[in-house]
Amino acid sequence: MTGWVIAMGLTVLLLGAMLAVGRLPRAAWEVTASALLLGLAGYAWQGHSALPGSPRQSARNTGAPFDEALAEKRRGLGERYGPAGQWLLLSDGLARQGNTADAANVLLSGLRTSPDDPNLWLGMGNALVAHTGGALSPGADFAFRRAIAIDPRAPAAPYFYGLALAQSGQLAQARKIWASLAARAPQDSQLRAELGRNIARIDAMQAAGSEQAR
């Protein structure tokens, strides 16, 4: 019985904190509450409140550690709230726990209801890259390309697609995408300056590689 009291109490406290401190938008209340209730349902199905605690090391953390800075960058360039933001919020929470497969599956559920949402496709691409430890899998490549095809003018998808390409060693492709994005970014924007620095690094790496090959 004590386990149930603790579980329900933590659920109420967490929801209250997200509303009061996190300033969760009204549009995200229903999805967030549903996720918390789903957690309680899972506890009811598999939990054993009378058993003593026995901590175990999670074996599900097979992907890359969650990168808060990149998540904030995605929120800054893309959709922070709204329908896509609700799914991305849940996905980020799972990724922070190391559950990279579940993080991607949450976005897959969102895409079933909103298959033409570029922010969900972008999130899926990033989630799949994290799940493979930074590698650009065919699924992630498709997700990034799909996000760009749906909204060609949005900066988030080409930015993160270029980043995934660069991290996978595909420097020429990354440079091409970033150069195109930089050309249409505002002249004095932080994004254009950052892309310029990234392109300069790629040029330096390619020049160094050419010298070594001689």
Backbone as ProteinMPNN parsed JSONL, in Angstrom:
{"seq_chain_A": "MTGWVIAMGLTVLLLGAMLAVGRLPRAAWEVTASALLLGLAGYAWQGHSALPGSPRQSARNTGAPFDEALAEKRRGLGERYGPAGQWLLLSDGLARQGNTADAANVLLSGLRTSPDDPNLWLGMGNALVAHTGGALSPGADFAFRRAIAIDPRAPAAPYFYGLALAQSGQLAQARKIWASLAARAPQDSQLRAELGRNIARIDAMQAAGSEQAR", "coords_chain_A": {"N_chain_A": [[0.831, -1.21, 0.0], [1.979, 1.193, 0.754], [3.731, 1.651, -1.353], [1.961, 2.298, -3.41], [0.916, 4.734, -2.473], [3.202, 6.332, -2.474], [3.838, 6.259, -5.224], [1.561, 7.475, -6.44], [1.636, 9.915, -5.122], [4.101, 10.995, -6.01], [3.488, 11.232, -8.704], [1.461, 13.194, -8.731], [2.914, 15.333, -7.609], [4.902, 15.657, -9.55], [3.415, 16.374, -11.842], [2.303, 18.76, -10.892], [4.637, 20.282, -10.538], [5.542, 20.493, -13.164], [3.535, 22.045, -14.246], [3.523, 24.385, -12.651], [6.232, 25.214, -12.208], [7.649, 24.483, -14.556], [6.008, 25.678, -16.371], [4.253, 24.483, -18.256], [2.616, 24.463, -21.355], [-0.907, 24.952, -22.02], [-1.84, 23.352, -24.094], [-0.277, 21.115, -23.912], [-1.038, 19.741, -21.655], [-2.833, 17.529, -21.677], [-1.522, 15.409, -23.064], [0.753, 15.111, -21.446], [-0.379, 14.44, -18.945], [-1.562, 12.041, -19.699], [0.704, 10.502, -20.236], [1.811, 10.283, -17.667], [-0.237, 8.913, -16.352], [-0.1, 6.591, -17.811], [2.295, 5.604, -16.903], [1.601, 5.016, -14.254], [-0.256, 3.021, -14.784], [1.413, 1.048, -15.806], [2.868, 0.507, -13.51], [0.857, -0.567, -11.943], [0.401, -2.88, -13.332], [2.86, -4.315, -13.403], [4.21, -3.717, -11.088], [5.304, -4.361, -7.699], [4.517, -3.517, -4.816], [4.913, -4.422, -2.23], [7.31, -5.699, -2.088], [10.784, -5.585, -1.125], [13.106, -2.966, -1.995], [15.345, -3.313, -4.752], [17.793, -2.279, -6.355], [18.779, -2.099, -9.785], [21.169, -2.002, -12.398], [20.464, -0.3, -15.336], [20.097, -1.917, -18.449], [19.492, -0.892, -20.867], [20.543, 1.331, -21.904], [21.967, 1.875, -24.573], [22.575, 3.723, -26.457], [23.816, 6.996, -27.425], [24.799, 9.346, -24.834], [22.329, 11.599, -23.49], [22.073, 14.731, -24.988], [21.815, 17.769, -23.786], [22.328, 20.338, -24.746], [22.095, 20.11, -27.526], [19.423, 19.378, -27.689], [18.203, 21.7, -26.764], [19.008, 23.401, -28.775], [17.573, 22.32, -30.932], [14.98, 22.851, -30.056], [15.075, 25.596, -30.155], [15.396, 26.137, -32.874], [13.305, 24.778, -34.045], [9.978, 23.572, -33.423], [8.783, 24.335, -30.277], [6.552, 24.031, -28.639], [3.109, 22.937, -28.93], [1.458, 20.43, -31.023], [3.59, 18.725, -32.026], [5.587, 19.39, -30.21], [4.697, 18.272, -27.824], [5.009, 15.481, -28.153], [7.767, 15.439, -28.583], [8.663, 16.33, -26.125], [8.047, 14.177, -24.438], [9.619, 12.222, -25.665], [12.213, 13.258, -25.292], [12.372, 13.055, -22.511], [12.452, 10.272, -22.122], [14.819, 9.709, -23.488], [16.682, 10.975, -21.862], [16.801, 9.197, -19.786], [18.175, 7.18, -20.912], [16.738, 5.477, -22.485], [16.742, 5.037, -25.451], [15.56, 3.655, -27.563], [12.83, 3.587, -26.866], [12.417, 6.313, -26.881], [12.536, 6.905, -29.598], [10.372, 5.355, -30.442], [8.193, 6.659, -29.286], [8.044, 8.968, -30.833], [7.452, 7.775, -33.229], [4.848, 6.969, -32.741], [3.683, 9.489, -32.596], [4.026, 10.292, -35.26], [2.291, 8.607, -36.536], [-0.151, 9.773, -36.104], [0.298, 12.33, -37.023], [1.538, 12.459, -39.791], [2.754, 14.257, -41.523], [4.242, 16.121, -40.185], [6.945, 18.133, -39.923], [8.604, 18.631, -37.724], [8.346, 16.4, -36.083], [9.465, 14.449, -37.738], [12.071, 15.432, -37.848], [12.746, 15.178, -35.123], [12.62, 12.399, -34.971], [14.758, 11.679, -36.651], [16.959, 12.685, -35.135], [16.586, 11.172, -32.808], [17.041, 8.561, -33.705], [19.7, 8.75, -34.502], [20.881, 9.193, -31.998], [20.225, 6.749, -30.83], [21.833, 4.957, -32.2], [24.288, 5.617, -31.288], [25.428, 7.881, -32.432], [25.778, 7.377, -35.106], [24.778, 7.734, -38.527], [22.104, 6.255, -39.517], [20.286, 4.438, -42.122], [17.54, 4.804, -41.609], [17.511, 7.136, -40.03], [18.603, 8.929, -41.862], [16.581, 8.953, -43.796], [14.519, 10.083, -42.251], [15.455, 12.705, -41.697], [15.625, 13.706, -44.338], [12.953, 13.577, -45.048], [11.809, 15.453, -43.307], [12.963, 17.793, -44.322], [11.892, 17.799, -46.897], [9.172, 18.207, -46.41], [9.066, 20.748, -45.207], [10.825, 22.866, -46.682], [11.971, 25.379, -46.153], [12.448, 25.645, -43.455], [14.93, 25.914, -40.887], [15.864, 23.994, -39.075], [15.89, 21.163, -39.709], [17.809, 20.844, -41.949], [20.057, 21.813, -40.579], [20.514, 19.935, -38.475], [20.654, 17.618, -39.966], [22.951, 18.073, -41.479], [24.747, 18.113, -39.342], [24.599, 15.464, -38.409], [25.571, 14.15, -40.67], [28.195, 15.161, -40.764], [29.223, 14.169, -38.341], [29.238, 11.521, -38.976], [31.261, 11.341, -40.738], [30.81, 12.131, -43.338], [31.737, 14.523, -44.822], [31.725, 16.184, -47.133], [29.063, 16.108, -48.002], [27.811, 17.164, -45.752], [28.894, 19.748, -45.737], [27.805, 20.795, -48.095], [25.041, 20.909, -47.525], [25.013, 22.597, -45.27], [26.154, 24.905, -46.351], [24.207, 25.721, -48.164], [22.138, 26.277, -46.377], [23.298, 28.332, -44.867], [23.491, 30.324, -46.787], [20.929, 31.297, -47.074], [20.293, 32.166, -44.575], [19.684, 34.844, -42.205], [21.759, 37.751, -42.522], [23.245, 38.765, -40.281], [22.807, 36.84, -38.363], [23.017, 34.521, -35.586], [22.951, 31.865, -36.29], [23.949, 31.827, -38.938], [26.553, 32.653, -38.519], [27.523, 30.544, -36.94], [27.261, 28.388, -38.722], [29.082, 29.209, -40.644], [31.488, 28.925, -39.229], [31.469, 26.162, -38.843], [31.613, 25.249, -41.5], [34.115, 26.253, -42.193], [35.737, 24.669, -40.561], [35.309, 22.166, -41.707], [36.422, 22.629, -44.246], [39.075, 22.998, -43.502], [39.702, 20.468, -42.471], [39.352, 18.87, -44.739], [41.322, 19.945, -46.38], [43.594, 19.29, -44.937], [43.432, 16.534, -45.111], [43.834, 16.196, -47.837], [46.479, 17.032, -48.096], [47.835, 15.063, -46.666], [47.318, 12.907, -48.261], [48.955, 13.256, -50.416]], "CA_chain_A": [[0.0, 0.0, 0.0], [2.869, 2.344, 0.815], [4.236, 1.886, -2.692], [0.934, 3.007, -4.179], [0.835, 6.113, -1.979], [4.383, 7.037, -2.976], [3.73, 6.397, -6.675], [0.556, 8.486, -6.758], [2.103, 11.202, -4.628], [5.124, 11.493, -6.921], [2.834, 11.61, -9.955], [0.804, 14.484, -8.512], [3.95, 16.349, -7.431], [5.565, 15.889, -10.829], [2.511, 17.135, -12.697], [2.221, 20.112, -10.352], [5.883, 20.989, -10.813], [5.603, 20.803, -14.591], [2.591, 23.129, -14.526], [3.851, 25.604, -11.929], [7.618, 25.625, -12.41], [8.006, 24.336, -15.958], [5.087, 26.468, -17.201], [3.805, 23.655, -19.374], [1.488, 25.116, -22.032], [-2.2, 24.273, -21.878], [-1.994, 22.345, -25.147], [0.493, 19.91, -23.582], [-1.519, 19.132, -20.413], [-3.484, 16.235, -21.866], [-0.53, 14.391, -23.399], [1.598, 14.901, -20.281], [-1.156, 13.683, -17.97], [-1.723, 10.679, -20.226], [1.973, 9.793, -20.058], [1.942, 9.964, -16.248], [-1.196, 7.85, -16.052], [0.424, 5.367, -18.412], [3.291, 5.102, -15.966], [0.889, 4.39, -13.133], [-0.835, 1.767, -15.267], [2.504, 0.082, -15.865], [3.177, 0.11, -12.13], [-0.226, -1.44, -11.492], [0.495, -4.16, -14.037], [4.081, -5.046, -13.122], [4.807, -3.335, -9.82], [5.053, -5.147, -6.493], [4.836, -2.523, -3.787], [5.253, -5.044, -0.959], [8.66, -6.249, -2.142], [11.833, -4.617, -0.807], [13.8, -2.42, -3.149], [16.55, -4.016, -5.2], [18.198, -1.513, -7.532], [19.508, -2.776, -10.85], [21.712, -1.128, -13.434], [19.72, -0.451, -16.579], [20.861, -2.473, -19.57], [18.871, -0.397, -22.08], [21.234, 2.525, -22.363], [22.925, 1.461, -25.587], [22.826, 4.815, -27.371], [24.658, 8.081, -26.945], [24.217, 10.1, -23.716], [21.44, 12.672, -23.925], [22.769, 16.009, -25.15], [20.88, 18.844, -23.471], [22.598, 21.495, -25.589], [21.513, 19.86, -28.839], [17.966, 19.417, -27.541], [17.825, 23.108, -26.685], [19.192, 23.948, -30.122], [16.433, 21.867, -31.727], [13.795, 23.602, -29.626], [15.218, 26.968, -30.606], [15.235, 26.227, -34.322], [12.055, 24.169, -34.469], [8.771, 23.805, -32.636], [8.978, 24.062, -28.863], [5.275, 23.582, -28.087], [2.171, 22.476, -29.941], [1.319, 18.97, -31.146], [4.892, 18.059, -32.115], [6.324, 19.64, -28.982], [4.257, 17.339, -26.778], [5.683, 14.2, -28.391], [9.198, 15.64, -28.399], [8.884, 16.433, -24.686], [8.052, 12.809, -23.908], [10.774, 11.533, -26.222], [13.404, 13.754, -24.603], [12.381, 12.496, -21.163], [12.919, 8.888, -22.218], [16.223, 9.718, -23.906], [17.492, 11.345, -20.697], [16.938, 7.992, -18.976], [18.919, 6.195, -21.675], [15.821, 4.622, -23.246], [16.748, 5.639, -26.778], [14.597, 2.964, -28.43], [11.501, 4.087, -26.508], [12.356, 7.712, -27.323], [12.185, 6.885, -31.017], [9.033, 4.776, -30.596], [7.217, 7.7, -28.945], [7.902, 9.824, -32.014], [6.765, 6.979, -34.236], [3.422, 7.089, -32.41], [3.262, 10.818, -33.023], [3.973, 10.344, -36.722], [1.098, 7.897, -36.998], [-1.267, 10.716, -36.062], [0.671, 13.542, -37.777], [2.618, 11.976, -40.668], [3.348, 15.341, -42.3], [4.802, 17.116, -39.271], [8.405, 18.111, -40.106], [9.294, 18.614, -36.432], [8.387, 15.014, -35.625], [10.458, 13.747, -38.547], [13.372, 15.882, -37.365], [12.975, 14.517, -33.844], [12.885, 10.989, -35.239], [16.131, 11.578, -37.134], [17.874, 12.864, -34.006], [16.428, 10.048, -31.882], [17.692, 7.386, -34.29], [21.145, 8.99, -34.413], [21.251, 8.942, -30.6], [20.077, 5.316, -30.548], [22.964, 4.243, -32.798], [25.534, 6.14, -30.747], [25.961, 8.954, -33.268], [25.872, 6.975, -36.515], [23.641, 8.111, -39.37], [21.519, 5.045, -40.086], [19.363, 4.725, -43.231], [16.29, 5.328, -41.076], [17.725, 8.53, -39.639], [18.782, 9.681, -43.097], [15.25, 9.133, -44.385], [13.741, 11.0, -41.414], [15.93, 14.071, -41.956], [15.225, 14.101, -45.684], [11.503, 13.762, -45.042], [11.548, 16.737, -42.647], [13.34, 18.86, -45.25], [10.948, 17.801, -48.026], [7.889, 18.753, -45.973], [9.217, 22.189, -44.96], [12.178, 23.158, -47.196], [12.489, 26.658, -45.688], [12.764, 25.583, -42.027], [16.378, 25.711, -40.744], [16.25, 22.962, -38.104], [16.203, 19.86, -40.308], [19.123, 20.837, -42.607], [21.127, 22.006, -39.593], [20.805, 18.685, -37.78], [21.062, 16.637, -40.966], [24.363, 18.349, -41.72], [25.508, 17.7, -38.163], [24.672, 13.998, -38.416], [26.467, 13.774, -41.761], [29.56, 15.491, -40.363], [29.626, 13.229, -37.3], [29.418, 10.217, -39.615], [32.398, 11.411, -41.637], [30.397, 12.521, -44.692], [32.0, 15.958, -44.72], [31.327, 16.903, -48.343], [27.602, 16.244, -47.994], [27.475, 18.098, -44.674], [29.248, 21.103, -46.171], [26.85, 21.226, -49.116], [23.767, 21.251, -46.869], [25.211, 23.759, -44.413], [26.398, 26.086, -47.187], [22.911, 26.149, -48.684], [21.395, 26.876, -45.264], [23.939, 29.603, -44.506], [23.235, 31.308, -47.841], [19.608, 31.907, -46.905], [20.121, 32.63, -43.197], [19.893, 36.293, -42.083], [23.165, 38.131, -42.626], [23.886, 38.937, -38.971], [22.232, 35.88, -37.417], [23.924, 33.603, -34.896], [22.977, 30.62, -37.048], [24.841, 31.977, -40.085], [27.926, 32.687, -38.014], [27.887, 29.194, -36.519], [27.438, 27.578, -39.919], [30.343, 29.622, -41.249], [32.58, 28.292, -38.486], [31.441, 24.727, -39.136], [32.102, 25.047, -42.87], [35.555, 26.5, -42.165], [36.372, 23.479, -39.983], [35.278, 21.11, -42.725], [37.412, 22.976, -45.273], [40.41, 22.749, -42.947], [39.874, 19.027, -42.376], [39.512, 18.34, -46.083], [42.639, 20.388, -46.865], [44.596, 18.477, -44.24], [43.361, 15.202, -45.687], [44.44, 16.24, -49.18], [47.922, 17.125, -47.922], [48.312, 13.76, -46.213], [47.174, 11.95, -49.368], [49.993, 13.507, -51.43]], "C_chain_A": [[0.867, 1.262, 0.0], [3.424, 2.691, -0.566], [3.252, 2.65, -3.542], [0.849, 4.472, -3.762], [2.005, 6.931, -2.523], [4.268, 7.298, -4.473], [2.735, 7.488, -7.056], [0.989, 9.871, -6.298], [3.144, 11.825, -5.534], [4.52, 11.947, -8.24], [2.183, 12.978, -9.836], [1.83, 15.598, -8.38], [4.635, 16.683, -8.748], [4.694, 16.715, -11.758], [2.395, 18.573, -12.216], [3.463, 20.93, -10.645], [5.987, 21.384, -12.276], [4.679, 21.953, -14.955], [3.051, 24.444, -13.915], [5.249, 26.124, -12.257], [7.998, 25.586, -13.887], [7.133, 25.121, -16.899], [4.669, 25.72, -18.456], [2.599, 24.309, -20.031], [0.219, 24.283, -21.928], [-2.363, 23.154, -22.902], [-1.284, 21.04, -24.806], [-0.024, 19.198, -22.34], [-2.025, 17.716, -20.63], [-2.481, 15.127, -22.165], [0.352, 14.07, -22.204], [0.881, 14.085, -19.216], [-1.341, 12.24, -18.416], [-0.445, 9.87, -20.019], [2.168, 9.387, -18.597], [0.983, 8.855, -15.836], [-0.754, 6.523, -16.643], [1.497, 4.749, -17.514], [2.661, 4.423, -14.764], [0.264, 3.065, -13.545], [0.226, 0.677, -15.359], [2.901, -0.399, -14.493], [2.12, -0.847, -11.596], [-0.108, -2.831, -12.102], [1.699, -4.981, -13.57], [4.677, -4.756, -11.753], [4.412, -4.262, -8.68], [5.46, -4.285, -5.307], [5.264, -3.153, -2.476], [6.672, -5.59, -0.946], [9.683, -5.181, -1.788], [12.538, -4.147, -2.064], [15.057, -3.209, -3.468], [17.032, -3.359, -6.478], [18.999, -2.357, -8.511], [20.02, -1.745, -11.839], [20.962, -1.37, -14.73], [20.628, -0.967, -17.684], [20.379, -1.916, -20.903], [19.599, 0.807, -22.659], [22.345, 2.14, -23.343], [23.274, 2.587, -26.542], [23.738, 5.855, -26.762], [23.994, 8.77, -25.757], [23.375, 11.257, -24.235], [22.183, 13.993, -23.916], [21.773, 17.147, -24.955], [21.075, 20.043, -24.399], [21.988, 21.313, -26.976], [19.993, 19.889, -28.784], [17.469, 20.855, -27.475], [17.984, 23.788, -28.035], [18.021, 23.566, -31.025], [15.174, 22.641, -31.355], [13.867, 25.042, -30.096], [14.973, 27.132, -32.089], [13.886, 25.715, -34.792], [10.905, 24.513, -33.559], [9.0, 23.401, -31.193], [7.697, 23.499, -28.239], [4.364, 23.116, -29.224], [2.156, 20.968, -30.036], [2.658, 18.245, -31.212], [5.681, 18.215, -30.824], [5.955, 18.691, -27.864], [4.949, 15.989, -26.928], [7.185, 14.324, -28.166], [9.555, 15.746, -26.915], [8.962, 15.054, -24.053], [9.279, 12.044, -24.397], [12.065, 11.968, -25.526], [13.506, 13.17, -23.196], [12.882, 11.06, -21.148], [14.396, 8.827, -22.597], [17.136, 10.086, -22.745], [17.739, 10.14, -19.8], [17.751, 6.912, -19.693], [18.053, 5.276, -22.497], [15.677, 5.152, -24.667], [15.766, 4.959, -27.736], [13.181, 3.459, -28.152], [11.338, 5.535, -26.947], [11.979, 7.8, -28.788], [10.773, 6.35, -31.226], [7.933, 5.779, -30.254], [6.978, 8.603, -30.155], [7.228, 9.081, -33.155], [5.252, 7.012, -33.986], [2.882, 8.445, -32.83], [3.124, 10.928, -34.521], [2.786, 9.577, -37.276], [-0.113, 8.823, -37.026], [-0.988, 11.976, -36.873], [1.819, 13.201, -38.712], [3.305, 13.065, -41.472], [3.904, 16.451, -41.412], [6.326, 17.081, -39.376], [9.171, 18.059, -38.796], [9.38, 17.206, -35.865], [9.396, 14.199, -36.434], [11.868, 14.149, -38.143], [13.715, 15.204, -36.039], [13.3, 13.047, -34.024], [14.314, 10.797, -35.742], [17.146, 11.693, -36.006], [17.801, 11.691, -33.038], [17.136, 8.8, -32.408], [19.212, 7.541, -34.291], [21.629, 8.725, -32.992], [21.214, 7.449, -30.284], [21.252, 4.509, -31.097], [24.307, 4.801, -32.334], [26.193, 7.19, -31.606], [26.086, 8.612, -34.737], [24.609, 7.392, -37.263], [23.123, 6.856, -40.073], [20.631, 5.409, -41.272], [18.028, 5.291, -42.753], [16.404, 6.783, -40.68], [17.88, 9.412, -40.868], [17.43, 9.967, -43.755], [14.438, 10.149, -43.59], [14.16, 12.449, -41.647], [15.471, 14.558, -43.327], [13.725, 14.36, -45.766], [11.139, 15.102, -44.403], [11.865, 17.896, -43.586], [12.357, 18.953, -46.408], [9.619, 18.429, -47.64], [7.97, 20.263, -45.789], [10.624, 22.615, -45.386], [12.791, 24.44, -46.637], [12.875, 26.649, -44.211], [14.251, 25.265, -41.839], [16.766, 24.488, -39.916], [16.687, 21.668, -38.769], [17.536, 19.865, -41.06], [20.278, 21.044, -41.64], [21.509, 20.67, -38.965], [21.176, 17.561, -38.753], [22.542, 16.822, -41.298], [25.232, 17.907, -40.557], [25.678, 16.186, -38.126], [25.606, 13.505, -39.511], [27.928, 14.018, -41.372], [30.07, 14.505, -39.315], [29.873, 11.841, -37.866], [30.554, 10.215, -40.624], [32.06, 11.8, -43.064], [30.511, 14.045, -44.811], [31.527, 16.728, -45.942], [29.825, 17.135, -48.375], [27.162, 17.228, -46.921], [27.757, 19.537, -45.097], [28.234, 21.641, -47.176], [25.535, 21.68, -48.473], [23.914, 22.505, -46.026], [25.453, 25.024, -45.235], [25.092, 26.62, -47.758], [22.086, 26.829, -47.592], [21.981, 28.227, -44.883], [23.62, 30.689, -45.518], [21.884, 31.987, -47.676], [19.314, 32.316, -45.459], [20.334, 34.144, -43.149], [21.37, 36.648, -41.941], [23.863, 38.16, -41.273], [23.383, 37.931, -37.934], [23.311, 35.0, -36.793], [24.059, 32.288, -35.661], [23.963, 30.705, -38.21], [26.296, 31.99, -39.641], [28.397, 31.297, -37.603], [28.126, 28.28, -37.72], [28.74, 27.934, -40.63], [31.536, 28.981, -40.557], [32.643, 26.794, -38.782], [31.993, 24.422, -40.527], [33.611, 25.259, -42.932], [36.3, 25.301, -41.582], [36.416, 22.341, -40.994], [36.318, 21.374, -43.8], [38.823, 22.673, -44.775], [40.694, 21.243, -42.865], [40.097, 18.406, -43.743], [40.862, 18.731, -46.674], [43.748, 19.561, -46.233], [44.611, 17.06, -44.796], [44.01, 15.133, -47.06], [45.957, 16.286, -49.088], [48.506, 15.779, -47.525], [48.273, 12.734, -47.35], [48.264, 12.116, -50.417], [51.284, 12.753, -51.097]], "O_chain_A": [[0.548, 2.257, -0.652], [3.572, 3.864, -0.91], [3.633, 3.538, -4.304], [0.724, 5.353, -4.612], [1.834, 8.064, -2.973], [4.556, 8.398, -4.946], [3.033, 8.333, -7.9], [0.75, 10.869, -6.977], [3.101, 13.024, -5.808], [4.975, 12.926, -8.832], [2.328, 13.822, -10.719], [1.663, 16.675, -8.952], [4.916, 17.847, -9.032], [5.175, 17.653, -12.393], [2.388, 19.503, -13.023], [3.376, 22.117, -10.96], [6.46, 22.474, -12.599], [4.979, 22.743, -15.849], [2.987, 25.491, -14.558], [5.434, 27.306, -12.546], [8.593, 26.529, -14.409], [7.443, 25.24, -18.084], [4.724, 26.25, -19.566], [1.649, 24.675, -19.34], [0.271, 23.064, -21.767], [-2.961, 22.121, -22.603], [-1.63, 19.983, -25.335], [0.5, 18.139, -21.991], [-1.693, 16.807, -19.869], [-2.566, 14.038, -21.598], [0.672, 12.906, -21.96], [1.452, 13.154, -18.647], [-1.282, 11.321, -17.599], [-0.502, 8.692, -19.667], [2.633, 8.283, -18.314], [1.344, 7.965, -15.066], [-0.995, 5.463, -16.066], [1.59, 3.528, -17.387], [3.132, 3.38, -14.311], [0.248, 2.107, -12.772], [-0.033, -0.48, -15.029], [3.235, -1.57, -14.312], [2.431, -1.809, -10.894], [-0.468, -3.83, -11.479], [1.587, -6.189, -13.363], [5.564, -5.481, -11.303], [3.339, -4.865, -8.689], [6.605, -4.324, -4.857], [5.921, -2.492, -1.672], [7.189, -5.915, 0.123], [9.491, -4.007, -2.105], [12.563, -4.849, -3.075], [15.743, -3.707, -2.575], [16.717, -3.826, -7.572], [19.79, -3.214, -8.117], [19.367, -0.73, -12.083], [20.836, -2.51, -15.176], [21.766, -0.523, -17.838], [20.794, -2.395, -21.959], [19.304, 1.248, -23.77], [23.518, 2.089, -22.975], [24.179, 2.435, -27.363], [24.354, 5.632, -25.72], [22.767, 8.788, -25.663], [23.668, 11.827, -25.286], [22.849, 14.33, -22.937], [20.984, 17.452, -25.85], [20.105, 20.69, -24.795], [21.428, 22.254, -27.538], [19.344, 20.365, -29.715], [16.438, 21.191, -28.059], [17.187, 24.653, -28.397], [17.532, 24.394, -31.794], [14.398, 23.037, -32.224], [12.84, 25.648, -30.404], [14.411, 28.137, -32.525], [13.374, 26.161, -35.818], [10.852, 25.603, -32.988], [9.369, 22.26, -30.912], [7.756, 22.595, -27.406], [4.819, 22.928, -30.352], [2.777, 20.29, -29.217], [2.845, 17.244, -30.52], [6.363, 17.286, -30.391], [6.801, 18.338, -27.043], [5.421, 15.417, -25.946], [7.808, 13.415, -27.618], [10.625, 15.303, -26.499], [9.839, 14.791, -23.23], [9.903, 11.306, -23.634], [12.912, 11.132, -25.209], [14.598, 12.83, -22.74], [13.647, 10.674, -20.265], [15.137, 7.988, -22.084], [18.248, 9.567, -22.648], [18.769, 10.065, -19.128], [17.988, 5.842, -19.131], [18.572, 4.373, -23.154], [14.619, 5.655, -25.045], [15.206, 5.609, -28.618], [12.417, 3.722, -29.081], [10.246, 5.944, -27.341], [11.195, 8.663, -29.182], [10.052, 6.839, -32.096], [6.862, 5.756, -30.86], [5.838, 8.956, -30.459], [6.513, 9.683, -33.957], [4.47, 7.075, -34.935], [1.772, 8.55, -33.353], [2.207, 11.585, -35.014], [2.321, 9.871, -38.378], [-0.995, 8.675, -37.872], [-1.917, 12.622, -37.358], [2.956, 13.603, -38.465], [4.358, 12.811, -42.057], [4.02, 17.596, -41.849], [6.945, 16.101, -38.96], [10.27, 17.506, -38.746], [10.375, 16.851, -35.233], [10.1, 13.356, -35.881], [12.765, 13.307, -38.098], [14.83, 14.716, -35.852], [14.151, 12.503, -33.321], [15.005, 9.871, -35.318], [18.083, 10.898, -35.924], [18.823, 11.259, -32.504], [17.758, 8.066, -31.64], [19.932, 6.561, -34.101], [22.673, 8.101, -32.799], [22.069, 6.942, -29.556], [21.624, 3.487, -30.52], [25.345, 4.493, -32.919], [27.407, 7.378, -31.522], [26.463, 9.467, -35.539], [23.514, 7.401, -36.702], [23.655, 6.453, -41.107], [20.255, 6.572, -41.419], [17.448, 6.156, -43.409], [15.507, 7.579, -40.956], [17.347, 10.52, -40.91], [17.173, 11.081, -44.211], [13.747, 10.984, -44.173], [13.306, 13.326, -41.781], [14.989, 15.682, -43.465], [13.284, 15.265, -46.475], [10.261, 15.808, -44.899], [11.118, 18.874, -43.639], [12.021, 20.049, -46.855], [9.001, 19.114, -48.455], [7.047, 20.983, -46.171], [11.519, 22.714, -44.547], [14.014, 24.582, -46.643], [13.565, 27.561, -43.757], [14.786, 24.424, -42.561], [17.886, 23.994, -40.042], [17.741, 21.127, -38.435], [18.345, 18.964, -40.837], [21.365, 20.509, -41.854], [22.686, 20.313, -38.924], [21.931, 16.656, -38.397], [23.293, 15.85, -41.387], [26.329, 17.386, -40.76], [26.766, 15.683, -37.847], [26.353, 12.548, -39.305], [28.792, 13.177, -41.624], [31.214, 14.056, -39.387], [30.639, 11.065, -37.293], [30.791, 9.21, -41.294], [32.942, 11.799, -43.923], [29.507, 14.753, -44.891], [30.979, 17.822, -45.803], [29.363, 18.219, -48.731], [26.254, 18.031, -47.141], [26.953, 20.434, -44.843], [27.851, 22.809, -47.113], [24.987, 22.718, -48.842], [23.049, 23.38, -46.055], [25.001, 26.103, -44.852], [24.891, 27.832, -47.829], [21.417, 27.831, -47.844], [21.237, 29.168, -44.606], [23.491, 31.857, -45.149], [21.711, 33.132, -48.094], [18.208, 32.764, -45.154], [21.085, 34.682, -43.963], [22.133, 35.918, -41.307], [24.966, 37.629, -41.137], [23.529, 38.167, -36.735], [24.367, 34.764, -37.382], [25.126, 31.675, -35.684], [24.727, 29.769, -38.446], [27.164, 31.414, -40.298], [29.533, 30.914, -37.881], [29.075, 27.496, -37.734], [29.422, 27.055, -41.159], [32.483, 28.546, -41.213], [33.723, 26.228, -38.951], [32.742, 23.462, -40.712], [34.312, 24.535, -43.639], [37.38, 24.954, -42.06], [37.422, 21.644, -41.122], [37.021, 20.457, -44.224], [39.659, 22.16, -45.518], [41.805, 20.803, -43.159], [40.933, 17.515, -43.895], [41.479, 17.942, -47.388], [44.713, 19.18, -46.895], [45.673, 16.454, -44.937], [44.655, 14.143, -47.406], [46.651, 15.663, -49.891], [49.573, 15.401, -48.01], [49.088, 11.812, -47.395], [48.48, 11.215, -51.227], [52.262, 12.847, -51.839]]}, "name": "protein", "num_of_chains": 1, "seq": "MTGWVIAMGLTVLLLGAMLAVGRLPRAAWEVTASALLLGLAGYAWQGHSALPGSPRQSARNTGAPFDEALAEKRRGLGERYGPAGQWLLLSDGLARQGNTADAANVLLSGLRTSPDDPNLWLGMGNALVAHTGGALSPGADFAFRRAIAIDPRAPAAPYFYGLALAQSGQLAQARKIWASLAARAPQDSQLRAELGRNIARIDAMQAAGSEQAR"}
